[in-house]
């Protein structure tokens, strides 16, 4: 079935075919709020914001479909009117963030640990490949998303597979009740409690521990409960039985989780000019790690499965972090770079560097060759 034509989509096709003809890659960009994320590139920009708008919203079906250039805040405002949310809480990193940019970056906020990753919510997509072909994958309901679904490959691809035109994502009702609790506790104890709580039928929707790398020092543990009113109220005394948890004022709690999602907490904002903010993803069972030459302060999210450190930007430090992460079943990323840091540094743990993902490198190469034989989207933002 042919897809409806649109002057903006025709313009995208012209840009893509022109780039293919002269063998010059295009860097896909929306509001530019995540232009710093991924490997550095200086290629010409293909601006998605000319194709904007919510195409279909079915609150009763928990699905919204929108153009890639639609402002993310417009999506969230429409959902809020129906008391619904993007449960994976994508970070904006600026007022100009777009729907397509959020999907291409594949980043999720504090709610990822309970709701799932952004990729889990993508039902269908419309894309344009490097040959100018207008293609549609997936659907608008979960039962249509089965087998090898190209739509699930786009989150986190940073625009290196194709141009996302439209997407349908699953949304969820806003929880009836939320409560945020906080206490001072050592990192090791926080790990133990969070893993215990995660295995129980508790409405634990997010967690964050901020403190010193030394696992014996106390830090600040903040947890969020979300769900039915009765479930949230019943969980508070149960979880407070062994530690001195105090409930935060709702406005202070909302500000904390927003600032965590947007990385506006002090540990993120005071990145030195010669420093790098490292992100490490680890299995739930992994306890405290000690990384040499790193800042004494650490942030743990997702019950310890996502960790943030600041430290030197040199390749030797990154190699050490990657080795320690891989030895514990995880991977590392140079997430943000200080203003004096060489922008050409490789930012990711490559597929070829991990035994469990080496075979995927060949699959990735075949996919890129199939979707983009002329290398229109070969910006190297993602290795």
Secondary structure, 3 states (H helix, E strand, C coil): CCCCCCHHHHHHHHHHHHHHHHCCCEEEECCCCCCCCCCCCCCEEEEHHHCCCEEEEEHHHCEEEEECCCEHHHHHHHHHHCCEECCCCCCCCCCCCEHHHHHHHCCCCCCHHHHCCHHHHEEEEEEECCCCCEEEEECCCHHHCCCCCCHHHHCCCCCCCCEEEEEEEECEECCCEEEEEEEEEEHHHHHHHHHHHHCCCCCEEEEEEEEECCCCCEEEEEEEEEECHHHHHHHHHHHCCCCCCEECCHHHHHHHHHHHHCCCCHHHHCCCCCEEEEEEECCCCCCCCCCCCECCEEEEEHHHCEEEEEEECCHHHHHHHHHHHHHCCCEEEEEEECCCCCCCCCCECCHHHCCCCHHHHHHHHHHHHHHCCCCCCCCCCCC
